[in-house]
């Protein structure tokens, strides 16, 4: 509990996450990289985040994955690319305290 208190209550800042993925990868084990960065260099702590990742298809239906973003610059997850996703939303349902950047593919 003391580690959590130090990391979340005694350390300032906010993290930013952004998805990097290839919608043309239709393999069953397609990769999605979640890049994490700090909001300001003055407060440069990367934190662990438990988020939901929504993967949207053409008809607006979505599959939801629960993901643990590690306290490092990149976390790689796999998903089923054969489902032909068109967009990704990180931190779906705003579960975690983290800023998200929408990737250019999902815009």
C-alpha positions as CSV (number, residue, x, y, z in Angstrom):
1,X,0.0,0.0,0.0
2,X,2.9,2.4,0.7
3,X,4.2,1.9,-2.9
4,X,0.8,2.8,-4.3
5,X,0.5,5.8,-2.0
6,X,3.9,7.1,-3.1
7,X,3.2,6.5,-6.8
8,X,-0.3,7.9,-6.9
9,X,-0.7,10.3,-4.1
10,X,2.8,11.7,-3.4
11,X,4.0,11.9,-7.1
12,X,2.6,14.6,-9.4
13,X,1.8,14.2,-13.0
14,X,-0.2,12.5,-15.6
15,X,0.6,9.9,-18.2
16,X,-0.4,9.9,-21.9
17,X,-1.2,6.7,-23.8
18,X,-1.6,6.2,-27.6
19,X,-2.3,3.1,-29.7
20,X,-0.1,2.1,-32.6
21,X,-1.6,-0.6,-34.7
22,X,-2.0,-1.8,-38.3
23,X,-5.7,-2.4,-39.4
24,X,-4.3,-4.3,-42.4
25,X,-2.8,-7.0,-40.2
26,X,-5.6,-9.6,-40.3
27,X,-3.7,-12.3,-38.4
28,X,-5.2,-14.0,-35.3
29,X,-2.3,-12.6,-33.3
30,X,-2.1,-9.0,-34.5
31,X,-0.1,-6.6,-32.4
32,X,-1.2,-3.4,-30.8
33,X,1.5,-1.3,-29.1
34,X,0.4,1.1,-26.3
35,X,2.9,3.9,-26.1
36,X,3.1,5.6,-22.8
37,X,4.7,9.0,-22.1
38,X,4.8,11.6,-19.4
39,X,2.8,14.8,-19.6
40,X,5.8,17.0,-18.6
41,X,9.4,16.2,-18.3
42,X,9.4,17.8,-14.9
43,X,7.2,15.0,-13.6
44,X,8.6,12.0,-15.4
45,X,7.0,9.0,-13.6
46,X,5.4,6.3,-15.8
47,X,2.7,4.4,-13.9
48,X,0.9,1.1,-14.3
49,X,-2.7,1.5,-15.7
50,X,-5.5,-1.0,-15.9
51,X,-7.6,0.0,-18.8
52,X,-10.2,-1.3,-21.2
53,X,-9.4,-1.3,-24.9
54,X,-12.3,-1.2,-27.3
55,X,-11.8,-2.5,-30.8
56,X,-14.5,-1.3,-33.2
57,X,-15.7,-3.0,-36.3
58,X,-17.4,-1.3,-39.4
59,X,-20.9,-1.8,-37.9
60,X,-19.9,0.1,-34.7
61,X,-19.9,-3.1,-32.5
62,X,-16.9,-3.5,-30.3
63,X,-14.9,-6.1,-28.6
64,X,-13.5,-5.1,-25.2
65,X,-10.1,-6.2,-23.8
66,X,-8.9,-5.6,-20.3
67,X,-5.3,-4.6,-20.4
68,X,-2.6,-3.8,-17.8
69,X,-0.3,-1.1,-19.2
70,X,3.1,-1.5,-17.7
71,X,5.1,1.4,-16.2
72,X,7.4,1.5,-19.3
73,X,7.3,3.3,-22.6
74,X,5.6,0.5,-24.5
75,X,3.2,-2.3,-23.7
76,X,2.4,-4.8,-26.6
77,X,-0.9,-6.7,-26.7
78,X,-2.3,-9.1,-29.2
79,X,-5.8,-9.2,-30.7
80,X,-7.6,-11.1,-33.4
81,X,-7.0,-9.0,-36.5
82,X,-9.2,-11.4,-38.6
83,X,-12.2,-9.5,-37.1
84,X,-11.3,-6.5,-39.3
85,X,-11.3,-3.7,-36.7
86,X,-11.6,-0.1,-38.0
87,X,-10.8,1.8,-34.8
88,X,-9.3,1.5,-31.3
89,X,-10.2,3.4,-28.2
90,X,-7.9,3.2,-25.2
91,X,-9.2,3.7,-21.7
92,X,-12.7,2.8,-22.9
93,X,-15.4,3.8,-20.3
94,X,-12.8,6.1,-18.7
95,X,-11.7,3.5,-16.2
96,X,-8.2,4.9,-15.3
97,X,-6.7,8.3,-14.6
98,X,-4.7,8.7,-17.9
99,X,-4.8,11.0,-20.9
100,X,-5.4,9.3,-24.2
101,X,-4.4,10.4,-27.7
102,X,-6.5,9.1,-30.5
103,X,-4.4,7.5,-33.2
104,X,-4.7,8.8,-36.7
105,X,-6.2,5.5,-38.0
106,X,-9.1,5.6,-35.5
107,X,-10.0,9.3,-36.2
